């Protein structure tokens, strides 16, 4: 349907998009996305979504409305995908229907699996590492997919939960009390 619409450029895509995006807005969007998703994960809704990810049947038995949270997560994902698409279009001045094909979906999936499922920091590290690999192999696109496959295979073989696993970097750590073996308490 979109390929036949002249308003959005048809198969050629949209051209002459004004550049409102620069590196500042790109980094700002990345940091804002990380902060928003991190806060969401720590909220009641985020914990409900994590419980659905871990065991959907147990979540339903505890009274979590799984359909509601699945739609919520899908909507939040679509929001951030739309923001990413808008930044992409403004940064490169044009957008075509084939810019986000099957291979782009595979790239995103490889980034998430490489970085670690359930880890925001892992996804960021995975995106940086795989983007650097892609840039270094830009002249040989066929080799890029082979290297992606080998890197992903090695990560899945030696680090089944991804590069970072479920580890998250905590900017502000809570200071707690550690217990010493003789029963006295020692403040951290």
C-alpha positions as CSV (number, residue, x, y, z in Angstrom):
1,X,0.0,0.0,0.0
2,X,2.8,2.4,0.9
3,X,4.7,1.7,-2.3
4,X,1.8,3.1,-4.3
5,X,1.3,6.2,-2.3
6,X,2.8,9.3,-4.0
7,X,2.6,11.4,-0.8
8,X,5.3,9.3,0.9
9,X,7.3,8.9,-2.3
10,X,6.2,5.4,-3.3
11,X,9.0,2.9,-3.9
12,X,11.6,5.7,-4.1
13,X,10.9,6.9,-0.6
14,X,10.9,10.3,1.0
15,X,13.6,12.7,-0.1
16,X,14.7,16.1,1.0
17,X,13.9,15.6,4.7
18,X,15.2,18.6,6.6
19,X,18.0,17.7,9.0
20,X,16.8,18.5,12.5
21,X,18.9,15.7,14.0
22,X,22.6,16.0,15.0
23,X,24.8,14.0,17.2
24,X,23.6,15.8,20.3
25,X,19.9,14.8,19.7
26,X,21.0,11.3,18.8
27,X,22.9,10.8,22.0
28,X,20.1,12.5,24.0
29,X,17.6,10.1,22.6
30,X,19.8,7.1,23.4
31,X,20.3,8.3,27.0
32,X,16.7,9.2,27.5
33,X,15.6,5.8,26.1
34,X,18.0,4.0,28.5
35,X,16.7,6.0,31.5
36,X,13.0,5.5,30.6
37,X,13.4,1.8,30.0
38,X,15.5,1.3,33.1
39,X,12.8,3.1,35.2
40,X,10.1,1.1,33.6
41,X,11.8,-2.2,34.4
42,X,12.1,-1.1,38.1
43,X,8.4,-0.1,38.3
44,X,5.5,-2.3,39.2
45,X,4.6,-2.7,35.5
46,X,8.2,-3.6,34.6
47,X,8.3,-6.3,37.3
48,X,5.0,-7.7,36.0
49,X,6.5,-7.8,32.4
50,X,9.6,-9.6,33.8
51,X,7.5,-12.1,35.6
52,X,5.6,-12.8,32.3
53,X,9.0,-13.3,30.5
54,X,10.2,-15.8,33.1
55,X,7.0,-17.8,33.6
56,X,3.7,-16.7,31.9
57,X,1.5,-19.3,33.6
58,X,2.8,-18.5,37.1
59,X,2.3,-14.8,36.4
60,X,-1.3,-15.4,35.3
61,X,-1.9,-17.5,38.4
62,X,-0.6,-14.6,40.6
63,X,-3.2,-12.3,39.0
64,X,-1.1,-10.5,36.4
65,X,-3.1,-9.5,33.3
66,X,-0.7,-10.9,30.7
67,X,-2.6,-9.7,27.7
68,X,-2.5,-6.1,29.0
69,X,1.2,-6.2,29.7
70,X,2.0,-7.8,26.3
71,X,0.1,-5.0,24.6
72,X,1.8,-2.4,26.8
73,X,5.3,-3.7,26.0
74,X,4.4,-3.9,22.3
75,X,3.2,-0.3,22.3
76,X,6.3,0.9,24.2
77,X,8.5,-0.9,21.7
78,X,6.6,0.6,18.8
79,X,7.0,4.1,20.3
80,X,10.8,3.7,20.5
81,X,11.0,2.1,17.1
82,X,9.1,5.2,15.8
83,X,11.6,7.5,17.5
84,X,14.5,5.6,16.0
85,X,12.9,5.8,12.6
86,X,12.4,9.5,12.9
87,X,16.0,10.0,14.0
88,X,17.2,7.8,11.2
89,X,15.2,9.8,8.5
90,X,16.4,13.1,9.8
91,X,20.0,12.1,10.1
92,X,20.3,10.6,6.6
93,X,17.9,13.1,4.8
94,X,15.8,10.3,3.2
95,X,14.0,7.1,4.0
96,X,13.0,4.2,1.7
97,X,10.7,1.3,2.3
98,X,13.5,-1.2,1.8
99,X,15.7,0.5,4.4
100,X,14.2,-1.6,7.2
101,X,14.0,-5.0,5.6
102,X,14.6,-8.5,6.9
103,X,18.3,-8.0,7.3
104,X,17.8,-5.0,9.6
105,X,15.6,-7.1,11.8
106,X,18.3,-9.8,11.9
107,X,20.9,-7.1,12.8
108,X,18.7,-5.9,15.7
109,X,18.1,-9.5,16.9
110,X,21.9,-10.3,16.7
111,X,22.6,-7.1,18.7
112,X,20.2,-8.1,21.5
113,X,21.3,-11.8,21.7
114,X,25.0,-10.8,21.5
115,X,24.7,-8.2,24.3
116,X,22.5,-10.3,26.5
117,X,18.8,-11.0,26.8
118,X,17.4,-8.9,29.6
119,X,20.4,-6.5,29.8
120,X,20.1,-2.9,28.7
121,X,23.8,-2.4,29.1
122,X,24.4,-5.6,27.1
123,X,22.3,-4.3,24.2
124,X,24.3,-1.0,24.1
125,X,27.6,-2.9,24.2
126,X,26.4,-5.3,21.6
127,X,25.3,-2.4,19.3
128,X,28.6,-0.7,19.7
129,X,30.7,-3.9,19.0
130,X,28.6,-5.1,16.1
131,X,28.5,-1.6,14.6
132,X,32.3,-1.4,14.7
133,X,32.5,-4.8,13.1
134,X,30.1,-3.6,10.4
135,X,32.1,-0.4,9.8
136,X,35.4,-2.3,9.5
137,X,33.8,-4.8,7.0
138,X,31.9,-2.2,5.1
139,X,33.7,-2.9,1.8
140,X,32.8,-6.7,2.0
141,X,29.1,-7.0,2.9
142,X,29.0,-10.8,2.4
143,X,31.8,-11.3,4.9
144,X,30.0,-9.1,7.4
145,X,27.2,-11.6,7.7
146,X,29.7,-14.5,8.1
147,X,31.5,-12.6,10.8
148,X,28.1,-11.9,12.5
149,X,27.3,-15.6,12.4
150,X,30.6,-16.7,13.8
151,X,30.6,-14.1,16.6
152,X,27.0,-15.0,17.5
153,X,27.9,-18.7,17.5
154,X,30.9,-18.1,19.7
155,X,28.9,-16.0,22.1
156,X,26.1,-18.6,22.3
157,X,28.7,-21.4,22.8
158,X,30.8,-19.7,25.5
159,X,28.3,-17.2,27.0
160,X,24.8,-18.6,26.6
161,X,23.2,-15.6,28.2
162,X,25.0,-13.1,26.0
163,X,28.1,-11.0,26.5
164,X,26.7,-9.2,29.6
165,X,24.1,-11.8,30.6
166,X,21.7,-10.2,33.0
167,X,24.3,-7.9,34.5
168,X,23.3,-4.3,34.7
169,X,25.5,-1.3,35.6
170,X,24.2,0.5,38.5
171,X,25.1,4.2,38.6
172,X,23.9,4.8,42.2
173,X,24.5,1.7,44.4
174,X,22.7,1.5,47.7
175,X,25.0,1.2,50.6
176,X,24.0,-1.7,52.8
177,X,25.2,-3.5,55.8
178,X,27.3,-6.6,55.5
179,X,27.5,-9.2,58.2
180,X,30.8,-10.3,59.6
181,X,31.4,-13.9,60.6
182,X,31.4,-13.1,64.4
183,X,27.9,-11.7,64.3
184,X,28.7,-8.0,64.4
185,X,27.6,-5.7,61.7
186,X,30.0,-3.7,59.5
187,X,28.7,-0.8,57.5
188,X,29.8,-0.5,53.9
